[in-house]
Amino acid sequence: MSLFNKHENIKDPLAYRMAPRTLDEYAGQEHILGKGKLLRRAIEADRIISLILYGPPGTGKTALAQVIANKTNARFEWLNAATVGLDELRRVIKKARDEKKTGTRTILFLDEIHRFNKLQQDALLPDVEEGNITLIAATVENPFFYVKSALLSRSQVFELKPLLTEDILKILNRALTDKERGVGNLNISPEKGSLEHIAKMADGDARKALSALEIAALTTQPGENGKIIITKEIAEESIQKKAIVYDKKGDQHYDTISAFIKSMRGSDPDAAIYYLAKMLYAGEDPR
């Protein structure tokens, strides 16, 4: 059937479908979710306190919130700070207060909390402190610069790091064999090195890797034997290159400059060239 047939069922993106449902399906972040770690114990015991999760895109912040939502007996609310207004926030908080009176907890997941201004963050404070809501906030920015200290002091802060290549390979292989949510029904046969290339070029971003696999699978014609062969060339076309996570006035700007200066002071020419190239590639003015 044609990919463009208007009567064909439209599926959610592969990266969305393959979101982990349990901690056992969650890949990476062993430094905070390994066996016996505080956050893992809290999730397994359904004793979540307010959390702030920060890290680059595709490292599993929203996915971890979904795992918690699947595990907890509490009500779970989802909001995005980029689109929600104060009225909607107050409605959710009022509902949480009412539910608390009946003995029901409410967990509020707030994505992109760095987009909330001071007034909006202030609106959260009393109810986080009183326990009307348990806040799980996510951001790609350093929360110590973008989130009010009063909220930080009432939350546990966890940094999610870019995924290792082996973690992304595990995610890709699961997608290849999963017939329910993945592409296991497409009879895909990746050539040696193709998945490894996608995993490496994703640069720690599982969402980007899964999107590349989906593009490769859906745009490659099956051979005479019915198999979809993903070659190294197809993998290269599908993943291309990842945009550098960089900003001209924020953390990435100053962190990179600091690393560049330290590498020169430490007489490390390879590191100095790397950080200089990163700044120039991202568009820094060398003057």
C-alpha positions in Angstrom: 0.0 0.0 0.0 1.3 3.5 -0.8 2.8 5.5 2.0 0.6 8.4 0.8 -2.7 6.5 0.6 -5.1 8.7 2.5 -7.0 5.7 3.9 -3.9 4.1 5.4 -3.7 4.2 9.2 -1.3 6.9 10.3 1.0 5.7 13.1 2.7 7.7 15.7 6.4 8.3 15.2 8.6 5.3 16.0 10.4 7.3 18.8 7.1 8.0 20.4 5.8 4.4 20.1 9.0 2.9 21.5 9.0 5.0 24.7 9.8 2.7 27.6 6.9 1.5 29.7 9.0 0.2 32.7 12.4 0.7 34.3 13.5 -2.6 32.7 12.9 -1.2 29.2 14.6 2.1 30.1 18.1 2.3 28.6 20.9 4.3 30.0 21.3 6.8 32.9 22.8 4.0 35.2 24.3 6.7 37.4 20.8 7.6 38.6 18.7 4.5 37.7 21.1 1.7 38.3 20.2 -1.1 40.8 20.1 0.3 44.3 20.2 4.0 43.2 18.0 6.5 45.1 15.8 7.5 42.1 15.2 3.9 41.1 14.3 2.9 44.7 11.9 5.8 44.9 10.1 4.9 41.6 9.9 1.2 42.5 8.4 2.1 45.9 6.1 4.7 44.4 7.6 7.3 46.8 8.4 10.0 44.3 9.3 13.4 45.6 9.5 16.6 43.5 12.2 16.2 40.8 13.9 18.3 38.3 15.4 16.4 35.3 17.8 18.2 33.0 19.9 17.1 30.1 20.3 17.3 26.3 17.4 16.3 24.0 16.7 12.6 23.5 18.3 11.5 26.8 15.0 10.2 28.3 13.5 12.9 30.5 10.0 12.6 29.2 10.4 8.8 28.8 11.4 8.6 32.5 8.3 10.6 33.4 6.2 8.2 31.4 7.7 5.2 33.3 6.8 6.9 36.6 3.3 7.6 35.3 2.9 3.9 34.5 4.2 2.8 37.9 2.6 5.2 40.3 -0.9 5.0 41.9 -1.1 8.8 41.9 -3.0 11.0 39.3 -0.6 12.2 36.6 -1.0 15.5 34.8 1.1 16.6 31.8 1.8 20.2 31.0 4.2 22.0 28.7 5.6 25.3 29.9 5.9 26.6 26.4 2.1 26.4 25.8 0.4 26.5 29.2 -0.9 29.7 30.8 -1.5 30.6 34.4 -5.2 29.8 34.2 -4.5 26.2 33.0 -1.9 25.8 35.7 -4.2 27.1 38.4 -6.9 24.7 37.2 -4.6 21.7 37.5 -3.5 22.8 41.0 -7.1 23.3 42.2 -7.9 19.8 40.9 -4.9 18.5 42.8 -6.0 20.2 46.0 -9.5 18.6 45.7 -8.1 15.2 45.0 -5.8 15.5 48.0 -8.8 15.8 50.3 -10.0 12.4 49.1 -6.5 10.9 49.7 -5.4 10.9 46.1 -1.9 12.2 45.2 -1.2 14.2 42.1 2.1 14.2 40.1 2.5 17.1 37.7 4.9 16.7 34.9 6.0 20.1 33.5 8.1 20.0 30.4 10.4 22.8 29.5 10.2 24.5 32.9 12.9 26.9 31.9 10.2 28.7 29.8 8.2 29.6 32.9 8.7 33.1 34.1 9.1 34.2 37.7 5.4 34.7 38.2 4.5 31.2 36.8 7.2 29.6 39.0 5.9 31.4 42.0 2.5 30.0 41.4 3.9 26.5 41.9 5.8 27.1 45.1 3.0 26.9 47.8 1.5 23.7 46.4 4.8 22.0 46.0 5.7 22.9 49.6 2.3 21.8 51.0 2.4 18.6 49.0 -0.7 19.3 47.0 1.4 18.4 43.9 4.5 16.4 43.4 6.4 18.3 40.6 8.5 16.5 38.0 10.0 19.2 35.8 12.2 18.7 32.7 14.5 21.1 30.9 17.4 21.1 28.5 18.9 24.0 30.3 20.9 24.1 33.5 18.1 24.5 36.2 20.5 26.3 38.5 20.3 29.3 36.1 16.7 29.1 35.0 14.7 27.7 38.0 14.1 29.7 41.1 16.2 28.7 44.1 13.0 28.2 46.2 11.8 25.5 43.8 15.3 23.9 43.6 15.5 23.6 47.3 12.2 21.7 47.3 13.2 19.3 44.6 15.8 16.7 43.9 17.8 17.6 40.8 19.1 14.8 38.5 21.2 15.3 35.4 20.6 13.0 32.4 23.6 12.5 30.3 23.9 11.7 26.5 23.3 8.0 26.0 26.2 5.7 25.3 26.4 4.1 21.8 25.6 0.7 23.3 22.5 2.1 25.0 21.2 3.5 21.7 22.1 0.1 19.9 20.0 -1.6 22.5 17.1 0.7 21.8 17.4 0.3 18.0 17.6 -3.5 18.2 14.5 -3.5 20.4 12.6 -1.5 17.8 13.7 -3.9 15.1 12.3 -6.9 16.9 9.2 -5.3 18.5 6.2 -6.3 16.3 3.7 -4.4 18.5 5.2 -1.0 18.7 8.4 -1.1 16.6 9.2 -2.2 13.1 9.4 -5.9 13.7 6.8 -6.7 11.1 8.7 -5.1 8.2 11.3 -7.8 7.8 14.3 -5.5 8.1 17.8 -6.8 7.8 20.5 -4.2 8.6 23.9 -4.7 7.1 26.9 -5.0 9.5 27.9 -1.5 10.7 24.7 0.3 9.7 23.0 0.4 13.1 26.3 1.1 14.7 26.7 4.1 12.4 23.2 5.4 13.4 23.9 4.9 17.1 27.2 6.7 16.9 26.0 9.6 14.8 23.0 10.2 17.0 25.4 11.6 19.5 23.6 10.3 22.6 20.1 11.2 21.3 17.8 8.2 21.2 15.0 10.1 19.5 17.2 11.0 16.6 18.5 7.5 16.3 14.9 6.0 16.2 13.8 8.6 13.7 16.7 7.7 11.4 15.9 4.0 11.7 12.2 4.8 10.8 13.2 6.9 7.8 15.6 4.2 6.6 12.9 1.5 7.0 10.0 3.3 5.4 11.9 4.7 2.4 13.8 1.6 1.4 12.2 -0.8 -1.1 12.2 -4.5 -0.2 14.3 -6.8 -2.3 13.1 -9.8 -4.2 13.1 -11.9 -1.1 10.9 -9.4 0.7 13.6 -8.1 3.0 14.4 -4.4 3.6 18.2 -4.2 3.5 19.5 -1.2 5.4 23.0 -0.6 4.1 25.7 1.6 5.5 25.0 4.1 2.8 21.3 4.2 3.6 22.1 4.6 7.3 24.4 7.5 6.5 21.7 9.2 4.4 19.1 8.7 7.2 21.1 10.0 10.1 23.1 12.7 8.4 24.7 14.8 11.1 23.4 16.0 14.4 23.1 19.7 15.0 25.5 20.9 17.7 23.8 21.7 21.0 25.0 25.3 21.4 23.9 28.7 22.3 25.5 32.1 22.1 24.7 33.4 25.6 23.8 30.4 27.7 25.6 27.5 29.4 27.0 25.9 26.2 28.6 29.1 25.1 30.4 29.7 28.4 31.1 26.0 29.1 32.8 25.6 25.7 34.9 28.8 26.1 35.9 27.6 29.6 36.9 24.2 28.2 38.9 25.9 25.4 40.8 28.1 27.8 41.6 25.2 30.2 42.8 23.0 27.3 45.2 25.8 26.2 46.4 26.3 29.8 46.9 22.5 30.1 48.9 22.3 26.9 46.3 20.0 25.3 46.4 20.9 21.6 43.9 18.2 20.5 41.3 19.5 23.0 42.0 23.1 22.1 41.4 22.5 18.4 38.3 20.5 19.2 36.6 23.3 21.2 37.8 26.0 18.8 36.3 24.0 15.9 33.0 23.5 17.9 32.7 27.3 18.5 33.4 28.2 14.9 31.1 25.5 13.5 28.3 26.8 15.8 28.7 30.3 14.4 30.9 32.1 16.9 32.5 35.2 15.6 36.3 34.7 15.8 37.0 38.4 16.0 
